[in-house]
Amino acid sequence: MYYVENSHVGIISKEVFKEVQVERSRRVAKEKIEDYEERIQKSGDRKAERKNSKGRYSSTNALSHHIICADCGNFYRRAVWRKRNGDKQPVWRCSTKLDIGKEACVGSSTLKESKLFDELRIIINEMIESRDDLRMEIAEKVSEFINPNDIMNAKKKLEKELDEVAQEISKELNHGMLLVSRGVQDESQLKEHLDQHYKIKRKLNEELEITNQKLQEIREIKQEKTLKVLNQIDSSVSYLTQDEIALFIEEIVVYKKQLLVKTVLGTTYEIDISKVK
């Protein structure tokens, strides 16, 4: 009996399969954490509850929300190991394993930061060497991810109000035309009612345009800053800070045997897990 890989064309592509697996992992992780929190509440273990709450705080590390555990779907987080000789070694570990314990995510691997960054620099080198217009495209992509909460909330609120006004206008128009056709209301009264709604709509559109301009200005500033940083990077990089690496990387999914790296341009690369452990 023999096992043959890639002997036939799959129903779906490997890329789609991997994306589905990650999404399933994210959902499983959510269920695991919710189940754990429920058990903690029932047991009354406040010490464990405090430990688990660490996962709710966002980290200041640039790659904190880029590295995902394929086993449980949670993000990886930076930690520092102290060796016997006193030296410190930065590593990245699954947040589920850090907060709950090894038994909560046995399939995740610990990544050594220095080895991980070395592999990511190789990928970035390949990206830079293959594209002359890469810097501007990355700067544009990075700026698209900037969505300040206050501006986005105001934008959503205005869009919702505009949708409601549009529905009111449609409702008023249909009802008003019916009354006009029956001789209950004349067209001047209908126009007066509609003008009030159109006035509100114009004001909301003006506010939305101002909000969109503010968002665009913030994104342009981010784009300029990103481009400035990228222009300072040599065509062949031997060292990049974590912040600079994060400009190129959108997502890193950690599987048992490999890392799947997705860049901001949508290209994907694979790294053997043994190279970063």
C-alpha atoms as one frame of an Amber mdcrd trajectory, in Angstrom:
protein
   0.000   0.000   0.000   1.358   3.399  -0.970   0.419   6.975  -0.102   0.815
   9.410  -3.018   0.610  13.191  -2.548  -0.802  15.552  -5.215  -1.930  12.659
  -7.394  -5.041  14.494  -8.567  -6.491  17.982  -8.762  -8.334  18.964  -5.589
 -11.890  20.285  -5.520 -10.586  23.478  -3.945  -7.115  25.044  -4.026  -4.589
  24.571  -1.223  -4.741  28.311  -0.499  -8.513  28.239   0.015  -8.214  25.081
   2.136  -5.625  26.705   4.397  -7.710  29.870   4.802 -10.737  27.766   5.776
  -8.644  25.822   8.281  -7.440  29.051   9.922 -10.987  30.410  10.144 -12.147
  27.145  11.715  -9.259  27.372  14.167 -10.265  30.916  15.127 -13.812  29.755
  15.889 -12.580  26.742  17.863 -10.298  29.045  19.855 -13.209  31.293  20.736
 -15.208  28.275  21.925 -12.244  26.994  23.968 -11.721  30.332  25.697 -15.445
  30.810  26.357 -15.630  27.274  27.771 -12.570  27.942  29.941 -14.006  31.202
  31.275 -17.286  29.435  32.080 -15.420  26.739  34.020 -13.416  29.386  35.884
 -16.584  31.215  36.890 -18.139  27.991  38.175 -15.007  26.986  40.098 -14.390
  30.475  41.473 -10.640  30.295  40.714  -9.853  34.029  40.725  -6.116  33.463
  40.282  -6.661  31.640  36.983  -9.197  34.246  35.937  -6.641  37.028  36.407
  -4.105  35.031  34.418  -6.501  34.525  31.528  -7.489  38.205  31.456  -4.031
  39.103  30.125  -5.155  37.941  26.699  -7.676  40.775  26.556  -5.019  43.485
  26.483  -3.381  44.425  23.183   0.403  44.360  23.021   2.606  47.204  21.862
   4.678  44.884  19.638   4.236  45.603  15.928   3.694  41.934  15.008   1.347
  41.109  17.905  -1.780  40.920  15.768  -0.057  39.432  12.718   0.965  35.979
  14.007  -1.899  33.457  14.323  -1.918  29.958  15.783  -3.494  27.545  13.289
  -4.192  25.070  16.100  -6.448  27.283  18.248  -6.856  30.467  16.171  -5.507
  32.819  18.842  -2.761  35.402  18.297   0.870  34.796  19.205   2.447  37.079
  21.793   6.034  38.046  22.539   7.653  36.670  25.689  11.202  36.702  27.031
  12.949  33.555  28.266  15.859  33.811  30.658  18.624  31.277  30.041  20.666
  29.630  32.791  23.586  31.973  32.095  21.314  34.984  32.593  20.936  35.894
  28.919  17.473  36.841  27.669  15.921  35.244  24.599  12.797  36.799  23.014
  10.302  34.220  21.725   6.767  34.231  20.326   4.175  31.869  21.829   0.471
  31.241  21.383  -1.559  33.470  23.740  -3.816  30.556  24.638  -0.825  28.553
  25.837   0.590  31.559  27.727  -2.667  32.482  29.446  -4.338  29.133  30.048
  -1.569  26.557  29.873   0.081  24.006  27.590  -2.914  21.674  27.701  -5.118
  24.356  26.106  -3.097  24.421  22.865  -0.734  21.469  22.638  -0.219  21.802
  18.889   1.389  25.263  18.876   5.137  25.791  18.557   7.333  28.389  20.234
   9.107  30.634  17.720  12.525  32.119  18.440  12.380  35.785  17.500  15.880
  36.086  16.038  15.368  33.073  13.727  11.856  34.223  12.758  13.066  37.715
  11.851  15.965  36.279   9.822  13.518  34.245   7.722  11.186  37.230   7.279
  14.118  39.379   6.111  14.871  36.785   3.415  11.287  37.095   2.199  11.428
  40.898   2.274  14.716  40.855   0.352  13.056  38.761  -2.335  10.136  41.175
  -2.503  12.389  44.241  -2.789  14.660  42.718  -5.444  11.743  41.616  -7.636
   9.878  44.917  -7.700  11.075  48.467  -8.424   7.731  50.068  -7.546   7.294
  48.027  -4.376   7.792  50.822  -1.840   4.949  53.029  -3.065   2.555  50.104
  -3.360   3.313  48.943   0.194   2.915  52.495   1.519  -0.510  52.692  -0.117
  -1.538  49.299   1.260  -0.385  50.136   4.778  -2.299  53.425   4.748  -5.507
  51.558   3.865  -5.316  49.732   7.194  -5.507  53.018   9.139  -9.057  53.322
  10.455  -9.217  55.545  13.588 -12.116  54.442  15.801 -13.544  57.932  16.327
 -13.626  58.714  12.607 -14.902  55.281  11.573 -17.673  55.408  14.203 -18.715
  58.880  13.006 -18.632  57.660   9.400 -20.844  54.635  10.176 -23.272  56.818
  12.148 -23.622  59.291   9.276 -24.061  56.524   6.701 -26.766  54.940   8.856
 -28.575  58.270   9.226 -28.358  58.872   5.463 -29.862  55.460   4.812 -32.705
  56.231   7.227 -33.360  59.610   5.551 -33.398  57.947   2.114 -36.003  55.489
   3.373 -38.072  58.345   4.828 -37.942  60.230   1.511 -39.051  57.137  -0.401
 -41.833  56.482   2.093 -42.957  60.129   2.108 -42.890  60.299  -1.691 -44.973
  57.148  -2.170 -47.491  58.138   0.493 -47.613  61.762  -0.674 -48.220  60.865
  -4.315 -51.059  58.610  -3.214 -52.656  61.484  -1.275 -52.150  63.859  -4.222
 -53.795  61.385  -6.609 -56.794  61.202  -4.268 -56.987  64.977  -3.932 -56.334
  64.852  -0.166 -53.033  66.758  -0.474 -51.665  69.080  -3.140 -48.174  68.895
  -4.621 -46.930  72.011  -2.787 -47.538  70.327   0.582 -45.708  67.204  -0.610
 -42.784  69.313  -1.818 -42.604  71.087   1.562 -42.377  67.769   3.428 -39.762
  66.427   1.022 -37.674  69.619   1.192 -37.246  69.121   4.933 -35.866  65.624
   4.378 -33.622  66.778   1.495 -32.224  69.534   3.717 -31.270  66.962   6.359
 -29.793  64.712   3.651 -27.611  67.551   2.256 -26.316  68.345   5.742 -25.486
  64.693   6.433 -23.716  64.380   3.067 -21.624  67.463   3.870 -20.649  66.023
   7.264 -19.816  62.671   5.660 -17.624  64.368   3.053 -15.715  66.223   5.806
 -15.287  62.945   7.725 -13.999  61.170   4.615 -11.547  64.015   3.994 -10.206
  63.713   7.545  -9.762  59.961   7.081  -7.998  60.510   3.765  -5.659  63.112
   5.298  -4.715  60.712   8.120  -4.060  57.927   5.615  -1.936  60.205   3.431
   0.178  61.181   6.444   0.650  57.477   7.271   1.512  56.773   3.639   4.170
  59.504   3.617   5.702  58.256   6.871   5.709  54.652   5.622   7.278  55.647
   2.300   9.965  57.631   4.133  10.851  54.562   6.226  10.853  52.281   3.176
  13.087  54.650   1.187  15.671  54.458   3.955  15.853  50.673   3.611  18.676
  49.424   1.396  17.834  47.334  -1.665  19.371  44.333   0.128  18.485  44.376
   3.818  20.494  42.580   6.462  18.679  44.141   9.421  15.142  45.397   9.897
  13.375  46.417  13.082  10.130  44.746  14.081   8.203  47.874  13.040   9.799
  47.796   9.592   9.142  44.073   9.144   5.476  44.656  10.058   5.149  47.052
   7.097   5.661  44.150   4.704   3.799  41.377   6.563   0.016  41.127   6.789
  -0.341  37.733   8.466   1.720  34.772   9.654  -0.162  31.524  10.325   1.741
  28.993  12.444   1.086  25.353  11.557   2.736  22.269  13.085   5.230  21.866
  10.231   5.372  25.285   8.617   4.620  28.998   8.757   2.434  30.495   6.047
   3.455  34.131   5.534   1.094  36.476   3.712   2.537  39.838   2.642   0.639
  43.117   2.349   0.712  42.642  -1.432  -1.183  39.358  -1.154   1.745  37.060
  -2.015   2.364  34.040   0.224   5.540  32.305   1.362   6.173  29.146   3.357
   8.801  28.732   6.105   9.715  25.321   7.516   8.924  25.335  11.249  12.331
  23.796  12.047  14.032  27.004  10.857  12.389  29.180  13.508  12.252  26.852
  16.553
